[in-house]
């Protein structure tokens, strides 16, 4: 008579694995912490959006959208009083929606806050596209500044190329040619800095008309930094090795182009170098002053 197989063994006589546990997972590993994290991320996103719309509105105020006399608004001609009343209403809608969104966020009512943030964004878009395209081209997209910087860059490079071919300035001394290289490439570096700055501000809708002074002066400051940096290097080489000044000057002419462009692009770096040079002279003169005292 065959032995009866126990239920814990299979046909080959091996023990079967225990059945999988059907107990529910631990409560701490379920969804509530993830949901709380999502709420925190939503809150941060709403705070960023509120601050961004507020900054955009302030930029429009600085550029004069709500104060200028627009001849055509919302696709139709209106009287001056009607235009001003309409723009005041749009501005009030933006601020009221932002205020309600902030209050809802303080009360932890995220859906209501999201709704009023969307309403504030809609009111902002209405204000942005209310004036003419010419006004937006000049005051939002910085069209005149793009034309100025690109035109200045083309003019400088054209002048530089013609000078290298024809030498119409009659520059025959190597130091004069090196100064021309330094000034030109310092200007080019500064214009690239201005274009990069303008790209960031326009793409983020943070351009203000008050930036025009900075952008207009950028090429001239870059040329000055480039030329000044070259003369500092040339003077340093002459002080360190006066007997080898001509050959060192030729080497510095080849090296000055990237350094001048860097000085024009990164003003902070050039100013730091100049400050260190000034502090070194100051450190040398301070002991003598103390002795005199």
Secondary structure, DSSP 8 states (H G I E B T S, - for coil): ------TTB-TTS-B-----------GGGSSHHHHHHHHHHHHHHHHHHHHHHHHHHHHHHHTTTTTS--SEETTEE--HHHHHHHHHHHHHHHHHHHHHHHHHHHTT-HHHHHHHHHHHHHHHHHHHTTS-HHHHHHHTS-HHHHHHHHHHHHHHHHHHHHHHHH-TT---SHHHHHHHHHHHHHHHHHHHHHHHHHHHHHHTT---GGGHHHHHHHHHHHHHHHHHHHHHHHHHHHHH-GGGHHHHHHHHHHHHHHHHHHHHH-HHHHHHHHHHHHHHHHHHHHHHHHHH-
